Amino acid sequence: MILAVGFALALADTLSGIPPWAEFSRSGARSSVVETVTVDYARQVTPDRMEYQLTYTLVTREGSKSVSTTSVACPRARAVIGSMRDLAMPSFAPYGFNGDNRGSVRDGTFYSLRAPTNLLSGTATISSNENTPLSRWVDKALADLSPCWTKPA
């Protein structure tokens, strides 16, 4: 047990300075409001499970504000992170194939998620506009986490 705690603390120290392993965001094209949540490893140790550090950053025309929490202080964070696995992934759809003529959307709200995949050392980034599985997931994740943002980052 003591060895496991020591290993976890050493791992946390080794990982400091590495970019967060996941990030999701919502940005309004017209409102100039950007909300971003980063997910990283927490320094807190809980036996037999990984803990997470989440940082929420709100950027508006007036400036930016960041607050953070952990999966220890906010148990609902673990469910939000785990729900990434259930997100319906889009398939690639190159423009101009099979009559695809979608064009591009330049207003509305832009959503993105960057997270590890089930491929060894794989990471995927997906993005979309409104009314997609990703937009619904990000909106729900932000709503679920909103009570947790208490500690300044």
C-alpha positions as CSV (number, residue, x, y, z in Angstrom):
1,M,0.0,0.0,0.0
2,I,2.7,2.5,0.9
3,L,4.6,1.6,-2.3
4,A,1.4,2.3,-4.3
5,V,0.9,5.7,-2.7
6,G,4.6,6.5,-3.3
7,F,4.3,5.4,-6.9
8,A,1.2,7.5,-7.4
9,L,2.9,10.6,-5.9
10,A,6.0,10.1,-8.1
11,L,3.8,9.7,-11.1
12,A,1.9,12.9,-10.4
13,D,5.3,14.7,-10.0
14,T,6.5,13.3,-13.3
15,L,3.4,14.3,-15.1
16,S,3.4,17.9,-14.0
17,G,4.3,20.1,-16.9
18,I,2.7,17.8,-19.4
19,P,-0.4,19.2,-21.1
20,P,-3.8,18.0,-19.8
21,W,-4.7,14.6,-21.3
22,A,-8.3,15.7,-22.3
23,E,-10.0,19.0,-23.2
24,F,-13.5,20.0,-24.3
25,S,-14.9,23.3,-25.2
26,R,-17.9,25.3,-26.3
27,S,-17.5,28.7,-28.1
28,G,-20.1,31.0,-29.4
29,A,-19.2,32.5,-32.8
30,R,-21.2,35.7,-32.2
31,S,-21.0,36.0,-28.4
32,S,-17.2,35.7,-28.3
33,V,-17.6,33.5,-25.2
34,V,-15.3,30.4,-24.9
35,E,-15.7,27.8,-22.2
36,T,-13.0,25.2,-21.9
37,V,-12.5,22.3,-19.5
38,T,-9.2,20.5,-19.2
39,V,-8.8,17.2,-17.5
40,D,-5.5,16.1,-15.9
41,Y,-4.3,13.7,-13.2
42,A,-4.9,14.9,-9.7
43,R,-2.2,14.8,-7.0
44,Q,-4.7,13.4,-4.5
45,V,-4.4,9.7,-4.0
46,T,-7.3,7.3,-3.6
47,P,-6.7,3.6,-3.2
48,D,-7.4,1.6,-6.4
49,R,-8.5,4.4,-8.7
50,M,-7.2,7.4,-10.6
51,E,-8.3,10.9,-9.5
52,Y,-8.7,13.8,-11.8
53,Q,-8.0,17.5,-11.8
54,L,-10.5,19.6,-13.9
55,T,-10.0,23.2,-14.7
56,Y,-12.8,25.4,-16.2
57,T,-11.8,28.5,-18.1
58,L,-14.3,31.1,-19.2
59,V,-13.1,33.7,-21.7
60,T,-15.3,36.7,-22.5
61,R,-14.7,40.1,-24.0
62,E,-14.1,41.4,-20.5
63,G,-11.3,38.9,-19.7
64,S,-10.9,35.3,-18.5
65,K,-11.5,33.4,-15.3
66,S,-10.4,29.9,-14.3
67,V,-11.6,27.7,-11.5
68,S,-10.8,24.1,-10.7
69,T,-11.9,21.0,-8.9
70,T,-11.0,17.4,-8.4
71,S,-12.9,14.1,-8.7
72,V,-12.5,13.8,-5.0
73,A,-14.2,17.2,-4.2
74,C,-16.7,16.7,-7.1
75,P,-17.6,13.0,-7.4
76,R,-19.8,13.8,-10.5
77,A,-16.6,14.6,-12.4
78,R,-15.8,10.9,-12.6
79,A,-19.2,10.2,-14.3
80,V,-18.7,13.1,-16.8
81,I,-15.2,11.8,-17.7
82,G,-16.4,8.2,-18.0
83,S,-19.3,9.3,-20.3
84,M,-16.7,10.2,-23.0
85,R,-16.6,6.5,-23.7
86,D,-20.3,6.6,-24.7
87,L,-20.1,9.5,-27.1
88,A,-21.1,8.6,-30.7
89,M,-18.1,9.1,-32.9
90,P,-18.7,10.7,-36.3
91,S,-17.4,9.0,-39.4
92,F,-15.1,10.9,-41.8
93,A,-17.0,12.6,-44.7
94,P,-14.7,14.3,-47.2
95,Y,-16.4,17.0,-49.1
96,G,-17.4,16.2,-52.7
97,F,-17.8,12.4,-52.3
98,N,-21.1,10.7,-52.8
99,G,-22.9,14.0,-53.5
100,D,-21.9,15.5,-50.2
101,N,-22.4,19.3,-50.5
102,R,-22.7,20.4,-46.9
103,G,-20.8,23.7,-47.1
104,S,-19.5,25.2,-43.9
105,V,-21.2,26.8,-40.9
106,R,-19.7,30.1,-39.8
107,D,-22.1,31.1,-37.0
108,G,-23.7,29.3,-34.1
109,T,-21.7,27.5,-31.4
110,F,-18.5,25.4,-32.0
111,Y,-17.8,22.4,-29.9
112,S,-14.7,20.3,-29.5
113,L,-13.3,17.3,-27.6
114,R,-9.7,16.0,-27.5
115,A,-9.2,12.8,-25.6
116,P,-7.3,9.5,-25.5
117,T,-8.7,6.7,-27.6
118,N,-8.6,2.9,-27.3
119,L,-5.7,2.8,-29.7
120,L,-2.3,2.5,-28.1
121,S,-1.1,6.0,-27.4
122,G,-3.9,7.3,-29.6
123,T,-5.7,10.6,-29.3
124,A,-8.7,11.9,-31.2
125,T,-10.0,15.4,-31.7
126,I,-13.6,15.9,-32.8
127,S,-15.4,19.1,-33.4
128,S,-18.9,20.1,-34.5
129,N,-21.5,22.8,-34.6
130,E,-24.9,22.6,-32.8
131,N,-27.4,19.7,-32.7
132,T,-24.9,16.9,-32.8
133,P,-24.0,14.1,-30.3
134,L,-20.8,16.1,-29.4
135,S,-22.7,19.3,-28.8
136,R,-25.2,17.5,-26.6
137,W,-22.4,15.8,-24.6
138,V,-20.5,19.1,-24.1
139,D,-23.6,21.0,-23.0
140,K,-24.5,18.2,-20.6
141,A,-21.0,17.9,-19.2
142,L,-20.8,21.7,-18.6
143,A,-24.2,21.6,-16.9
144,D,-23.3,18.6,-14.7
145,L,-20.0,20.1,-13.7
146,S,-21.3,23.7,-13.0
147,P,-21.9,23.2,-9.3
148,C,-18.3,22.0,-8.9
149,W,-16.4,25.1,-9.9
150,T,-15.5,26.7,-6.5
151,K,-11.7,26.7,-6.2
152,P,-9.7,29.3,-8.2
153,A,-7.3,27.6,-10.6
